[in-house]
Amino acid sequence: MAIPSLDNKNLRDCADYCVDSIRKIIEQFGPRPPGSKGERQCQEFLRDELAHVGLTPTLDVFPVAQKAFMAMPVVCSLLTLCAFPLYWLAPRLSPIPALLALIVCLCELLFYRHILTPFFPKSESCNLWAALPPSGEKQRRIILGGHADGAFEWRFQYLFPRIFPVFPALIFLSLGYILLSSLAIALFGGDAMTGMGVWFYLGLAQLAALPGLVCGVFFTNFAVTAPGAGDNLSGALTVVGLAKLLKDEGITLENTEVVFLVTGSEEAGLEGARAFLKAHQHEWTDVETICVAYDTLCELDHFAVHVRDLNGRVPHDPRVSALVKEAGQDCGLDLPEAIIPLGASDGAAFSQAGVPTTAVCAMDHAPAHYYHNRRDSMDILSVPCLQEALRLSVAIVERYDKNGLPE
């Protein structure tokens, strides 16, 4: 299927508009952690931008525990540290805090089940969305989304980007050793205080785990929020820029409603996407509804369709992934398939809710040197990458309008 070519000047102007808007957001509104004043000001600015292209945007407010998700390494490390003195003083109780740490880690990190939320203060976050109706009968709907908030800084990713993976590995190994040694002394009725036997030396070896747990305590720097130019103002402005580009190009879709979505609080563990689904999914029973999530569109060499999400656990819909790949071919892009091995995009929430979804990212998942730290600034933006993201987005909505999902 041939997609009409875009006016190159409009495309360049729109990419420049995205960069200028990102700069304005960072410079004028400051840090944008989940549920913050900066996040709200950013959403209000983008709301006005969508209104300027003739849409009727809406802000949906929802509560969020601002720091709960990113506090997971701190909580797990502190709980595990509690097991250390109990090993010597009350060995039968020593596994309890370490087991709690394991449960918190699995729920929060692996499954994004936010069991810490009730224990943290709440603030207000919001989702921004606007719908562009088709010119004719509505037969299908496509949601294109990115998030506006920034992440609290990962201290060791900023200080030691080349060896950053060592630090989470050290934390997990430390937690694992103290848990296993505590379980052993509790189950076998050992006593580390009597003599110099095996229980004494197992306990002494726990000292080697303390540096890893100290790293966990200081893992998240809540005093610094990443500027989030790439993660994920690049995705949010691609969505808003698409609305502008469709207007500038005079493109109308005959049978497809396009929903432009900018979520809040993605960095709180997909809370914005889940709030949006809770508020609106019941409205999507009228026609087929799909979603394409954009996250960190900075590195053209790593432009890919991400077919698995949320630490590689959640599969996306192969039909939507095929749609994006075919749209990429229309634009001269050979988009490989990839996974999100660490963390998640908003697409994971949509796929888990049963909405056919895929994710589009352009980032090295090594992770990139700017991931979740203050290097995620204007310097890492790529105008050519944003141009291709915008071109691809037009191709996606036009192809979906004409053909629907591939078989």
N, C-alpha and C positions, 0 to 999 in steps of 0.2 A: 504494500500500500504506500503510495507516495504522499508525503506530508508537504503541504505548501511551505516554501522557504520563507523564513522571517526576514524582515528588513534588518540588515546588519546594523544600521545606525540605531534603530529602536532597541536592538538587543544589547548593543554596547551601552547605550544610555541607561537601560534598565539595570545592567550590572553595576554601572557607576552609581546609580541611584541606591542600589542595595548597599554598596560600600559606604556612601555618604551617610545613609541612614544608620548604619551600624556605628560609624564614628560618632554621630550625634547622640545616639543612645548611650554609648560608653562615656562620653565626655560630659553629657548633661545630667544623666540620671544616676551615675555612680554604680556601686555594687548592686547586683540583682540576685541575692540568694532567694530561695523559695519563700514566698509569703512576705517579701520585704517591700518597702516604699519604692525602691528602685525598680523592682519587677512590675509593680502596679503602674508606675509612670511610663515604663516602656510599653506596657500593654495599651495604655491610654493613647500614647503617641501612635502606635500602630493602628489602633482603632480609628483615629482621625485620618490616617493614610488610606485605609480601606474606604472610609466615607468619601474621600476625595475622588475616588474612581467610580463613585455612584452606587456603592453597596450600602447595606444597612447592617453594620456590625453590632454584635452583642457581647457584653462582658458578663460571664457567669462567675459568681463568687463562691468559693468553697473554703472550708477550714483545712489547715495543714499544720503539722508539727514540724516546724522549720528545720530543726537540727537532728531529729530522731534518727533518720536513716544514716546520715554521715557520722553519727556518734557510735555506730556499731563497733568499729575497732577499739574505741575507747572503753566502751562498756564491756566488751568481751575480755579485754586485757585486764581491766580492774577486777572483774569477777575471777579470772584465773589467778591473779595475784593473791586473792583471798584464800585460795586453796593452799598456797605455800606454807603459811604458818599453821594451818589446820593439819597439814601432813604430820607435823611434829607434835602438836598439842592435842588434836582430836582426830586421829587418822580415819575413823569411820565416817566422819562428816566431810572429810577433805574433798571427795569427788563432787559434792553437791554444787559448789560454785563453778567448778570447771564444766560440769554437765550443763549448767545453765548457760555458760558462755558458748558451749557448742550449739545449744538450741537456738540462741540468739543469732549466732553466725549463720547457721543453716537457713533459718527463717528469713532473716533480713538480706543476706548476701546471695544465697543460692535461689531462693524462691520469691524474694521480694514480698514476703508476708510481714507486715510491719507491726510486730508485737511490741516494739518499743514506743510506738506512738502514744499510748495512753499515759506514759510517764513524762512526757515533754510538753512544754507550753505550746499553745496553738496561736496561729496568726491567720490572717486572711490572704488567700491567693486568688487568682482568677484565670479563666480561660477566655480567649478572644476568638470569635468565629463570625463568619459572614457567608451567606449562600448566594451564588449567582444562578438564577433560574435559567432553564433552556428557553430557546425561542419557540419551541413546539411542545408536544406532549412529553411530560417527564417519564422516562422509562428506566433510568438508572441514576445513581449518585456516586460521586467520587469525592472522598475527603483527602485533602493534602495538608499535612501538618508538620510543624516544627515547634520547638519550645523556646521560650524567651528568657528563662532564668539561667543564672550562672551557678557553678559548683563551688562549694567551700574547697579551699586548696588542700591538695595532698602534699604535705610538707616534704616528704622524701622524694616525691616525683619532681618537685621543684629543685631541691638541693642536689640530688644525685640521679638525674634522668637516665644516665647510661646503665646504672646498676639497680634501678628502681625495683624490678621484680624480686630482687633479693629480700627486700624488706617485708612484703606480704608473706613470702615463703618462710622467713624467719619467725614471723608472728604465728603462722599456722603450726609450724613445727614446735614452737614453744608451748602453745596451747595443747597440742597433741601429747607432748611428753608429760606435762604436768597432769593432764587428765588420765593418761594410762598408768602412770606411777601412783597416782592417788587411788585409782580404782583397784590397783593391785594390793596396796597396803590395807584398804578397807575390806576387800573380799577375802583376803587370806589372814586377816587378823594380825597383821604385823605391828611392831612398835619400834619406831626409829630412835627412841630415847634410851633404849636398853642395849648397851654394847655397841660394837662397831661392825655389825652384821650387814646383810644385803640391804635391809630397809634403811639403814643409816646412809649407805653409799648411794642408794637410789634417791634419797632425799637430798643429799649433798649435790648430786648431779642436777637437781632442779635449779641450782644457782646459775647454771649455764643457760637456762631458759629466761632468766630475768631480763637480759638485754633485749630480747625479742618482744617481751611484754611491755617494756618501757617504750619501744618503738611504736607499739600499738596505742599506748596512751597518748603519744604525741603525733600520731599518724595524720589526723585531720587538723588543719589550722583554721579554726573558726574566726580568726581575726582577719583573714584574707579571703575574698571571693574572686575567683577567676573572672577576668573581663568578659569571657565567653564570646569573643568575636567569631570564633569558629564553632564552638560548642555552646550555644547553638544559634546565635544570631544569624549565621550564614543560612541555616535551614529556615528560620522564621522569616527572614527577608526574602528568601527564594519564594516562599508561599505568598507573601504580600506583593513582591515584585511580579509574580505571575499574574495577579489580578490587574496590575497596572499594564503589563505587556499585552494581555488579552484585549484591553481597552485600546491601547495605542495601535495595535494591529487590526482592530476592528473584527476580531474573531468572535463568532457566536457559536454556541453549541446547540444542536437541534433538539436532542433528547436527553441530555445529561445535565444534572444539577451539580455544580462544583461548590464544595464547602471548603473555604480557606480557614484553617484552624491554627492558632498559635496558643499552645498550652502554657500554663504556669506549672512550677513545682515538679518538673520532670526529674530534677536533681534530688528531690525528696523521695525518689523511688517510684516514679511514674504516677504520682498522685494526681496531677492535672488530667492526664489522659483517662484515668479511671473515673475521676469526677465527671468528665465530659460524657463518657459512656453511660454512667449511671443516670445522668440528666437527660440524655437524648437518644439512647439506643432504641427505646421503645417507639420512637417516631420513625424508624427506618424500615418498618414492615411494608411500606407502600411499594417500594421498588428495590431492586438489587443495589446494595451499598458496599463499596470497597474503600480501602484506605491505602495511601502511600505516605509513609513517614520519612521525613528528611532529617538527617543529623550529621553535622560537621562536614560541610562541603568545602574543603580547603585544598585537597591534594588531588590534582587531576590524574596523576599516575595511580591513585588508589580508588578511583571512581568505580563503584561496584553495586550490584543488587545483592542485598543481604537476605539470604533465604532462611537463616536461623538467627535467633535473637535471645536476649536474656541469658547471658553466659553460655550461649550455644544450645540452650535447652528447648527453646520454643520455636517450632517450625512455622514459617510463613506460608501463605497460600501459593502453590506453584503456578496457578493461573495468573495471579497478579504479578508474580515475578516474571513470568513469560511476557505479559503485557509490557512491562517496563523494558525488558531486554529487546523486544521487537520495536518499541518506540526508540530505543537507543540506536538500533540499526537504521531506522528512518533518518536519524541525525548523524549517521556515520560513526557512531560510538559502539564499540564492541565491549559491552559491560559484562565482566566476569561475575560469577556467583561467589559470595563470601559469607562469613558468619561474624556475628558480634561475640567474641570470645570472653570479653570482660565487660560487665555492665549491660545496659539495655537501651533501646530506643523506645519512643512512645508506641511504635508499632507492636511491641510485645504485648502491651495492654489490649490493643485491638484484636490481635490474633487470639489471645487467651479468652476474649469475650465472644469469639466466634465470627468476627468480622473479617472477611477475606482481605489480607494485608500483605504488604512487603515493605522493606526499608531500603532507602537509598542513602549511602554514605560515601564520603571521599576522604578517608583518613587511614593512616597506618595504625593498625591496632597493636603495635609492638609493646606498649602504647606510644603514641607520638609524644615528643618532648614537651609539647604544650598542653597535654591532656590534664585537665583539672588543676591547673596552676596559672600563675600570673603571666606566663608567656603566651597564653591564649589571647593575644592582643591584635591590633590592626595589622601587625607585621606578618601574620600567618595567613591573611586573606589572599585569595587568588582571583583576580578578575576573570581570567580565562575559565577557571573552574566554575565560577558563578554563571558565566555566559552559557556554558554547556548545561548546567543544571536548569537554567531557565528554558533553553531550547528543548531539552529533554522533557520538561514539564508540559510545554505546549504540545509536544508530540504525544505524550501520555494521554492528555485529556481529549485530544482530537481523535486519536486511534480508538480510545474507549468509547467515544461518542458514536463513531461510525461502525465499529465492529463488536463492541462489548468485550467480554473476556475471551481469550483464546480457549479452544476446546481442550 
